[in-house]
Amino acid sequence: MHYHALAHRLNRPEEGAFWSPDSLLREIQVTLAALADIELEYERNCERIERLCPCEETRTRLRMERSRRRSCEREPYLRKLDGLQGRLRAHLTSGL
């Protein structure tokens, strides 16, 4: 697995830990940036596969492998994003 901007920060914060709205937004931005890095790498790999593999069967196999790897790489960031969005929603609705 490649290093992404959020790789060292995937641990969930302690429940009840105070986060300011600014820090929540920053964490969301960092998480989205990590997901964008994964997508960019995926697209580059797909382009390389198309360019360098003459055999359709090989291209198909490599695309499937790359797609599975992409899904695995994205999963922890998607979980992190879901948690951050939940915290942001809770913050936004706490004053209602």
GIFENNOR-V544545 format. One record per pair of residues at least 6 apart in sequence whose ideal C-beta (glycine too) atoms are under 7 Angstrom apart, sorted by sequence separation. I is the first residue (numbers start at 1). J is the second residue. D is the distance in whole Angstrom. If there is no record, write none. Layout:
BEGIN
i->[I & I]
j->[J & J]
d->[D & D]
END
This chain:
BEGIN
i->[13 & 53 & 50 & 53 & 49 & 49 & 49 & 46 & 46 & 45 & 6 & 42 & 5 & 6 & 5 & 6 & 42 & 5 & 4 & 5 & 38 & 4 & 4 & 38 & 38 & 2 & 35 & 35 & 34 & 31 & 31 & 31 & 28 & 31 & 28 & 27 & 24 & 24 & 24 & 10 & 24 & 19 & 10 & 21 & 6 & 12 & 1 & 6]
j->[19 & 59 & 59 & 62 & 59 & 62 & 63 & 63 & 66 & 66 & 30 & 66 & 30 & 31 & 33 & 34 & 70 & 34 & 34 & 37 & 70 & 37 & 38 & 73 & 74 & 41 & 74 & 77 & 77 & 77 & 80 & 81 & 81 & 84 & 84 & 84 & 84 & 87 & 88 & 76 & 91 & 87 & 80 & 91 & 77 & 83 & 73 & 80]
d->[7 & 5 & 7 & 6 & 6 & 5 & 6 & 6 & 7 & 5 & 5 & 7 & 6 & 6 & 5 & 4 & 5 & 5 & 4 & 7 & 6 & 5 & 6 & 5 & 6 & 7 & 6 & 5 & 5 & 6 & 5 & 5 & 7 & 6 & 5 & 5 & 6 & 6 & 5 & 5 & 7 & 6 & 6 & 6 & 6 & 6 & 6 & 7]
END
